[in-house]
Amino acid sequence: MMKKFKSLTALLLCGVLILPACKPVQTAPELITPASEIETFRPVERRTVGELKILIGTVVPKEYAHFYTKTVKIKKLNVVNGDYVEKGTVLAECDIDDVKRQIEDIRSNYNELVDKHPNDLAIYDYNIKNMQLSREMVAYLEGEEKAKDIDTQIKLMEEDHAYDIELFEYMKQSYLDEIADLNKLLEESTLIARADGYVSFTKDLTLSDVAGSGENVVIISDREDPVIEVAGTPVRDYSFEKYSVKYTYIDGVRQNLTEDEYSPRETVLSKAKNTYPTQRMKTINPCKLTIGETLVLYYYRLDKENVLAVGKDSTDSDADGNFVYVKNPDGSLEKRYFEPGTTDADYIEVLSGLSEGELVRYEQERTVPVKYETVEAGEGVFRKTAELRNVKVEESKGKLYTTETVGVVQDIFFGEGDGVKGGDVLMTISVGYGKGARTEAGNTITHLDEDNNARKEKEKKSYDDMILERDTKTTSADVLETQLKALKEPGENATPEQIAKYNGQKTSFEAQINVLRIEAQTIQNNIEILTLNQANEDIAYNYNISRARTAKSRLAESNDGSGALTIRAVDDGTVSKVHVSKGDFVQPEGEDSKLITVSSYFDDCVTFTYKKTMNLPEGFTFTIKDEDNTYDCECVSGLKIGKAYASSIDKDSYITMVSPEDSSKELIRIKDQSFFKLAGSSFQGTMEEIRIDDLIIVPGSFVFDEEDYLGNIHTYVWKEIDGVPVKCFVVKGTDAGIGNNDEVAILSGVSKGDILVKEIK
């Protein structure tokens, strides 16, 4: 940048007051006292007026998530991070036998639900009958008004029953839908690549081979179809759709932007799940985007481009409107009203009343530089470097083998560092008939039988007690009816006292008989309910015993006939960890389930330790440097944890994520094999994490801030125009994390070649 020193030899003249005559043809307006001793002027100019928001974007490949819609066991991954695959490639396979077991279990649940349903309906009917009998008794004994309370209870029971019916239909359909989805999995047990591209993520099977519903198993990045991600901004936090103008600069050329929108289904689903993918942008006109390139994104709201504008510090208003003081060619000041339009933090659009190039006065509280130093604004580059530590050569893929049964480790055939082939027997687990999971399964069956027999005995006693109570009530009612019939009715000559006594005895007998008959009928209904509940308990027992027997038979599926479960390798690889020793007890939960891990390794990829987390996109090429050498690098896999992916497949939409328990790390490919001699904690190096070209960079000492009466901060520079310093408002990049206070990136308000000024004290 060029620097020079000069003195201000010619200042703009002060305005001349024109005194009015008694009856003037035109009266010059009264001037407002200037805020500074030296009046300052700037030209009316064409510019952009509008609320400006600066965001940062990163060019990334478009990503395609591949996942299962149901929880499955991953049997095999056919790809590793960094592989290039074509559309249609088989990426992963799930365990079909596990899917079949899931279908069998869900079918059992469905059948049990359907078998119990008629009994549940009948139980409801008997409960309603009991409530009606209760109402009848209350109405008889206490009157109709009291019975209305039971009407309310009956209504509530009817509403609950309607909900139970809806719940039954929902559960029944849910089971059928799950079965249909799992049957579809049997037909489509593989994940097929939906696009050409590079594998940028694979599930870490050394942690778990179970993939949950909607958990990403493989991600493919299409580097030929890049997009611009708004850094760190999920669509939920993106509120700039209504900004009328959006653009960036690519290779020095302005490119207008628009949102790369997600489908309406994807948007609705992301809101429902409260899980939001990252906001993406695209250029309206095709242009070359470089993966990893960092871009400054300009957003203007209520934007007016190339319009006449004056600074807010030039304007004032009175009852007649907005006005400025214009400097006439003869040096006098003219109070000029104008029609304002759009405003932003610093400028007001001029719709009429002023012309381009006219000089208008502005107020400046600080002293205008008189003796000053200048610098020419030039294009520069913003760079951000990261320090690298601790090189580690990474596994390309691996599989953790776990036990599905309770047992004891019998034999281990491979040790850490040993190579294995797919199909090799890694170890055997003793699950003999007298111990382990088969014994547990047998015990479960025994307990179910014992509990069922105890239940039946208890129910038989309840049934007998209820029969006895019902018969007692019925007998009592029969006796009272006999006594009622034997009651002698008073003759014609009976006294009033005799008639009253007879009526009282008759009413008492009738009331007791009515109550006893109602109670007997209620008990009979309860007997029917007990019988129906017993039927449902029998149904539940039959299904539970069937499930227990199925579980026991499954334990023998991998049994070699001698009570040993065989663990075989799925892929070729190297044993990276043996988690157990011979004789150890194992069970299918937690740490006690881990047996052995088999891995294969990249021959050209590493990870680094950073001072802080970076987010490098796949396909980003860069160099790293140590004290002596420079190495060319490529990001093969970036961080995926916490990032949501929207997918539309066969008219269905999905929002998926990488499991928080999965390992997600930046994997860096380095082709220079000499680098791998440095692998270890002793390595220290640097890389250029961010680079933004074609920025206007100026020394921080030439950029100033001021606070207005509302407390708003305005940033400005002194720009030399026709040999005179003029205050011009600017937007600096430090607020967006670009540049620093020593070398300030000016994002708006200064152009290449402008001469900036700062006072020499």
Order of alpha helices (4+ residues) and beta strands (2+ residues): beta-beta-beta-beta-beta-beta-alpha-alpha-beta-beta-beta-beta-beta-beta-alpha-beta-beta-beta-beta-beta-beta-beta-beta-beta-beta-beta-beta-alpha-alpha-beta-beta-beta-beta-beta-beta-beta-beta-beta-beta-beta-beta-beta-beta-beta-beta
